Amino acid sequence: MTVFPSNTFVTWPERGSPVSVSTWLREVGGFVRASAAPLQFPEDAARGHDEPVIVVPGFCSPDISTAHLRGFLTRQGFAVRSWDCGLNLGPANDVLERLEGRVRESAERHAHKVSLVGVSLGGTLAREAAKRCPDCVERVVTLASPINLPVATPLAPVARLVSVLWDKDAQDAIGRIRQAPPVPVTAVVSPGDGVIDWHACIPETSSLVELVMIAGAHMTMGSNPDAQRIVAARLASPTSGFGY
């Protein structure tokens, strides 16, 4: 297995960076509080009509971490499923191939293109999956997902350890993550992100790529009512354009 230098995709935050160990600890505290007392779902969010959606969890997170977001989207009328690929350790062990297979299977079962919603690294992988099967993907919505390398984060040591599991093809894909898939993409980004430098999440906008800035923390993005409104609005909208 060929391993590329891990500091090409993650780096320890430098002095003056918007993220640090203290911002990460603040995020952990906020996540614990949000888990104990989740915010109510927004009542004014857009509703779907059984459109298929796959939700991809964040770095080192299992499907249970997206349960609140999936519950919201199910409540809004979307046909939601988890990614079913276990703990998200990045593009390891043919994960992208497995995710592509789930997208194709869902598209065939529903006779409808599938939308992908990814949290943090889950959004990065969702973009890559959409590149592999754009004929089966309606759109991608990413929540605080890094695409500009290297990504400054206090989790850099963990990410470097996990990267040894990635094969050469996965490493090549990570090297191309800034390239957008040929489907509509909405990137939801918060300058208050305490886990990754939010600048790493800013895409180049185009007719297919939009950027939406909101206030909120990284680890509670899936339960953020503002983020939920945006996700529902995009999933319920035709792919001919953006907007509420």
Secondary structure, 3 states (H helix, E strand, C coil): CCCCCHHHCEECCCCCCCCCHHHHHHHHHHHHHHHHCCCCCCCCCCCCCCCEEEEECCCCCCHHHHHHHHHHHHHCCCEEEECCCCCCCCCECCHHHHHHHHHHHHHHHHCCCEEEEEECHHHHHHHHHHHHCHHHEEEEEEECCCCCCCEECCCHHHHHHHHHHECHHHHHHHHCCCCCCCCCEEEEECCCCCCCCHHHHCCCCCCCEEEEECCCCCCCHHHCHHHHHHHHHHHHCCCCCCCC
